[in-house]
Amino acid sequence: MCTFYAQTAINTRLSDASIAGKLLLNLSVQNAILKVPIKMASVIITMQIMPESPSTNLEHVFSEAEKIIDSYTNSVEIKKDIQPVAFGLKALIVKFVMDEKKGSTEPLEHQLKSSIKGIESIEVTDVRRAIG
């Protein structure tokens, strides 16, 4: 009878040791996974720039914005579109690719608004991860 209890205690300890070993191995694997650097992607940003008035030259605004965006993002291609809003007012839509590591576009938006005359507001309307 005493040997039965001793054997049960040994089996329990072995079982606990096995569980602890598996848990430790699992934690080691999770730590190894966390140490792998995360690959950041490129994101496609769509930005809407609203002029102060219908008489604002959007071509000039775009050429100035293009320089600032290029220096901030090193974007290969910057596209523009001009869309009518209301009563002769048009919005400048700018699309460009940016490295996700840069994070927020707020510094870029602030730089655009403070550097270019004739801008009423800037709004990021879309952010998408680039595929490929």
ABEGO torsion letter per residue (X at the ends): XAAAAAAAAAAAAAAAAAAAAAAAAAAAAAAAAAABBBBBBBBBBBBBBBBABAABBAAAAAAAAAAAAAAAAGBABBBBBBBBABGGBBBBBBBBBBBAAAEBAAAAAAAAAAABBGBABBBBABBBBBBX
